Amino acid sequence: MKFTNLTRAEEIGANCYLLEAGGTRILLDSGMHPRRLGAEATPDFSLLGGRGFDAMILTHAHQDHVGCLPLAMRQAPGQPVFMTEATAALSDVMLHNSVNVMLRQREEEGVNDYPLFSHREVDRLSEEWRIVPLGAPFDLSGERAADGAGVTFEFFDAGHILGSAGVLVRAEGRRLFYTGDVNFEDQTLMRGARFPSERVDVLVMETTRGDSPVAEGFTRAREEARFIEALQAALDEGAPVLVPVFALGKTQELLALLYAARKAGALRGSFGLYVGGLGAKITAVTDKLRGAAPRRFGDLKLAECMPMEVVGGRDMSKLPVVPRTVYAVSSGMMTPNTLSNVLAPRILGNPAAHCMFIGYSDPESPAGRLRASAPGDEVLLDPRRGPVRRLCEVEEFTLSAHATRDTLLGYARRLQPAKIVLVHGDAPAVAWFARELPLACPRSEVVIPEPGEAVEL
């Protein structure tokens, strides 16, 4: 059993891993790096050595896990690609949006090899995706399998976004579990992960929040209440509020949170609410999948739960910034050319405005730079424009869709696997787990796979 990291660096980027077990080759995810362009944004498929793979397993539809799926499928034409029903529906939306983004980047940034794939290719390949439910073992042909029947895999609810799953692979008498992106605690919309608690020999674990300690006594419920209280105070001041959110996951969580707060009387009075076009499209898919994937507020139609307006990319530069209005637009990283980045200069330069972060931001992203700034600092949002002086209020809330480092450590402690493979984290995050895991799991070997290196498991 071997594991090869196909990402190009130790970071949260183009997540993609090759598992060789029982005479088969399984590709786990195929993401696109959110901050890089061209080939540097893709996994290093040359590491497959031209041998392709026997099957691919997709854990969820975020860009850093699904963004290069068409490129991966070219490496092994006709081989099955397995995912949950919700991941398939959301991946279709995300990949078509990715084509549109790459076409714009080709025109505006001169990336001549963009787009890396076309709308037509996405349509054709999506017909080959294989839908697999949670909680049942399947073999690599897609047939239900009995335990011990060769190489099998099984999906478990990961609690990260709609359709997200961890994957248990059984091969060679061993059990390997890949967490993908996970959250063990209930969010507003998503329920916490339901992961296996029985024997696992190898745990491949995300490390996103390894360098993000949680204050003693922290609970998500208290943090949600703190966010709603701050939002109410800003609206009472008549402030415009920018909430940079990911279109997939965080937009829907925010809508559910606003709905629940209004229903409970914690959010009072009328206010304007804008969401981005992609966020609205994904919200519609989320509503269509009601009952088809685990979530809380199972019957709630998010698109109808709050009065809102939808704004597209062409409209954002002309959209007026007005008092008592929430702009819940992507991206959460405030990447150049996204709605939050286009709107940001008018928010940052307004001393009456607020910018509220509710999820993760790469420290090197525009959002990361803004979060690290002080009032009066100049913040570079887009290298094509000059820096913007920050006059607005910036507030941060820990409403991440990723597990805390303590709950991940606790999961590893319960399993006590023979080996723990650390992936999906920046160097400081990985380093924290590398220090703490030997204390929690003294008999476990901790492995940090270098990009391109095949690790014997």
N, C-alpha and C positions, 0 to 999 in steps of 0.2 A: 504494500500500500504506500503510494507516494503522493505528495502534495507539492504543486508548483504555483508560486505566486506570479501571475501574468501582469500585474500592475507594474508601472514603470518606476515607482518610488514607494517608500514607506510613508503612507499618508492616506487621507480619505480622498480617493480619486476615481480612477477607472477600474473599479473593483471587478476582478475576474480571476478565477482560480481553477486549476486542473487537478482533478483527483483521479489517480490510477489505482484501481482495486479490482481484484478478481478477474484479471485479464481484460478489463474494460477501461475506457477513458471517459470521465464525466466532467463537463465544464459547468462550473458554478458561477452564475451571473456573467454579465458582459456590459460594464458601465462605461460612461463617457465622463472624462474629467470636467468639472464645472468651470474651471478657470483657464484651461489650456486650449489651444487651437490646433487644428490639423492632426497629423499623426501623433503628436505628443499628447493629445487628449484621449487616445485609444489604448486599449490593452496591447501588449506586445504579442500578437498572434504568431510571430515567427517562432516563438518558444514551443509551439505545437509541432514544429519540425515537419510540417506538411502532412501530418498523419491525422489531422482532424480530431473528432471525438465520436463516441458511440451514442451519447445523449447529452442534453443540456438541461440544467435545472435553474429556473429563474425564481428568486425569492420574493421580489416585489418590484414595483414600477417606478421607483425614483430614478432620475437620470443617471446617477452614479452607479446604478446596477443594471439598467436596461438600455442605456443610450447607444451602445454599440452592438445591440442584438443582431441587426441585419448583417453587420460585418462578421460576427461570429458564425452565423448560419452559412455564410459563404465558405467557411473553412471545412464544413462537413455537410454538403447538400443532401437533403432528404432525411437527415437524422432527426429524431424527435426532440422537441423542446417542450418541457413540462412546466406548468404554472397553474395557479388557482384561477378560477373564473374571473374574480375581480381584478387580478393582476393582468389577465389578458385584455380585459376591457380598458383598463387604465393605460396599459402599455401602448395600445393602439393610438390613443390620444397623445401620449407623450412623444412617441416616435414621429408622428405627423407634425407635431409642433417643432420637434428638433429639426426636421427638414426645413421648415419655414425660417427658423433661427439661422441655420447654416446658409441658406440662400441670402439672407440679409447680411450675414458676416462676409460672405463672398463679395457682395457689392460694396459694403461700407469699410471693410477692413482688408480687402484684397487677399483673402484666403482662397487661392485659386483652385485647390483640390476639393473645395466644398461645392455642393453637398456630398458627403461621403456615401449617401444612399438617397433614393428618391421616394416620393409618395407612392409611385406604382410598385416599387419593390416592397415597401411596407405592407401594402394591400395584399400582394401575392404571398409574402412570407407569413402574414398573420393567419392565413388559411391553414398553415401547417402546424400551428401551435396546438399542443395537447392539454386539455383541461383535466386537472386532477383534484379531487376533494381532499379536505383535511382528514387525518386520522385513519388512513388505510394504506397498507404497503402495496407498492406496485413494482413490477420488474421494468427493465429498460425498454421493453417493447410497448409499455403502457397497459399491460394486463395486470389485474389484481393478483397478488402473490401471497403465498403462505410464508411465515417466518422461516428462514433457513433455506429458501428457494433461490440459491445463487445470489446475484447482486440485486438488492431491492432498495427502494427509497420510500420515505413517508413524510408528508407535510404535517407540521404542527403550527397552530396559530401563534404568530410572533408579536401581536399587539402593537405594531409600529404604525402602519397605515392600513387602509382597507386592502385585504387580500394578502398581506405580508405573511411569510411563513418561514420557519426554521425547517431544516431538512435532516432527517435521520437516514444515513446510508448504512445498510448491513451488507458486509462482504467479508469473505475469508474468515468467518467466525468472529469478526469484530464489528463494533458499532461506532460509527463516526457521526457526530452531530455538528452541523454548521448552523450557527444562530442566525445568519443574515443580520439585518438590523432588528433590534428587539426592544420592547419596553415591557417590564414585568408588572408595572402598576397601571391601574385604570387611568386613561385620559378622559377628556370630556366626552368624546365620541367613541373612541376605541377602548375596548376592554383589554386588561393586561394579558400577557402571553400565557399560553397553556403549553408548557414545554415538558418533555419527558423527564421523569425523576428516577427511572430505573438505570441500570448499568450503561455507562457510555465509556468507551475505551479512549477515544480521541475527541476532544472538544475544540472546534474551530470557532473562535469567539471574537465578536466585534469589540473595539476598545474606545469608541468615539469620545466618551466623557471621562477618560482616565485622568485627565489633568483638570477636572472640574469638581472640586469638593462640594458637598452639599452641607449647608449649615445644620447644626444640631437642632432637632425638633422640626425640621422641614417636612411639610406634607404638600402634596399637589393641591389638595383642597384649600389650604391656607394661601398658597401662591395664587391660585385662581381668584380667590377673594381679594387678595392684595392688588392684583391686576385690575379687577372690576372697580375697586375703590379708587385707584389712581385714574382710570379712564373716566369714571363719573366726575371726579374732581376737575379733570381737564376740560370735560364738556361743560361743566358748570361755569368754568372760567370763560367759556366761549371759544375754546382753542380748536384749531384743526389738528387732527392726530393722524400721523402716518404709522401704520403697523406693517412693516415689511414681512411678508409671509411667503412660504412656498405654495405654489398653486395646488400641488397635490399633498394632501394631508393637513397642513397647518391652516389653510383657508377653511376647510370643512370643520376642523376642531374649533376655530375661532367663531364660526357661525353658530355651532352648537353651544359654545360657552356664552355668547351674547344672548341666545335664546333662553338658556337656563337661568341666566342672571336676571333677565327681564321678567321671566315667569315667577321667579322667587322674590321680585321686588327690589333686588339689589342694584338694578340698572334702571334709572328713572328718567322720564322726559323723552322728548323726541330728539333725534339727531340724524344727520345724513350718513349714509353708508355706501361706499363704492367698493366693488370687487373687480379684479381684472378679468379679462375675457377668458383666459385659459383656466383660471380658478373657477369661473362660472361654468365652463364646459365640464370640468372634472366634477363639480358639485352635482351637475345634472346626471352624470354617470353614477355617482355615489347614490343618488336618489333612486335611480333605475335598479340598482343592485340591492335595494332594501330587502332583507330577508335572505339574500344569497351569500352573505359573508358576515362573520361575527362583528357586531358593533353594539354600542349602547344606543338609546333612543331609536330602537329598531324601526318604528313606524314614522319617524319624523322626516318630513320633506325639507331638507335644508334650504333649497332654493326658495321656499315659501315661508320660512320661519321668521324672517326679518325683512322689512322694507329695504330694498337695496337697488342701486343702479350698477350697470355693468359698463366698464370703460375699456376700450381697446388701445393698442399701441399708438395708432395714429391720432387718437383723441387726447392722450395724456398730456402732451406738451401744451395743449390749449385749455385743459381743464382748469377752471378757477379753483383756487384754494380758499375755502370759505369757513367761517366759524362753525363750531358744533358739528363737525363732520369727521368721520373715520374713513381713512383711505387704507383699506386692507388689500394691498396689491403686492404682486410678486416682483422680484424674487426676494427670498429671505436674506440672501447674501448681498442684495442691492447690486448685482452684477451689471456692468454697463449695458445699455440698450434695453434693460427691463423697466417695467413701469415704476417700480419704487425708486430706481436710480434716476429716471427722468424727472420724477416729481421732487426728489430729495432737495435740490438746490433751493426751491421755494419754501420748503419746510425748514431747512437748516438756517436760512437767512432771516427767519421770522422769529423774533424773541417771544412771541405769544404762542408759538406752535410747540407740539410735543412729538417726539419719535419714540415709539415703544417697541422694544424687541422682546419676543416671546419664545424664541427658539435658538438653535445653534447658528453661529456665524464663523466661518473660517477667519482666523485672525488676519490673513493677508487679503481678504476681500474688502470692498468698500464698506460693507456693514461692520466688519471687524475693526477697520480703521476708525470709523465713526464711534463705535462703542469704546474704543481706547482713548478718545479725544476728551478734552476739557472745554468748557465754555470759552469762546474766543479763539480756539485753535482753528487753523485752516485744514480742511479735510479734502483729500483727492478722491473724488467719486468716479471720475472718468479721465484717463490719460489724454484724451482728445480735447478736454476742457481744462481750464485752470481750477485750482483748489477753491473751495467754498468755505467761508468763515462760518463756524457753527455758533449760532445765537440761540437756537432752540433748546428745549429741555430734552435730555435723552434718559430714558428709563429702561431697565432690564428686568425681565421676569423669567424664571426657570420653568418653562412649560414645554420642555423638550419631548420629542417622540422617541428619544433613545433612553435606554436604561441608565440609571445612575451607576457609577463605578462600584458602589457598595452592593447593589442588588446583583450585578454581574459577578462580583467576587463571591457573594453568597451562593449563587447558583453553582459556580465551580466548586465551592466548598462542599455542597451537598452531593455533587456527582463524584468527586475525587477521581477524575479520569487519569489514565496512565500518562497521557500527553495532552497539553493545552497549546494550541496554535493561535497566536495573536495576530489579528488582521484589522483592517478598517480603522486606523487611528493615526493621528500625527505622532511624531517621535516622543514628545513628552507624555502623551496618553499611554502609549505602548510601554514606556519606561516605568510608569507607575505600576501597571499590572505586573511587569517583570519583577519588580521589587516585592510586591505584596503577595503574589500567588504562591511563592515558595513557603510563606508563613501559613497561608490558609490551606494549602494542598502540598504538604511536605513530600509526598511520594510521587507527585506529578512532575514530569519533565516539561518545562516551558520552552516553546519553540517560537522564534521570531523569524519567519521565512523571508530571506532576502529576495528582492525581485529577480525572477529568472532562475532561482535556485530550486532544484528538486529536492525535497526533504523526505527522507525515508521515515514512514510512520510505523 
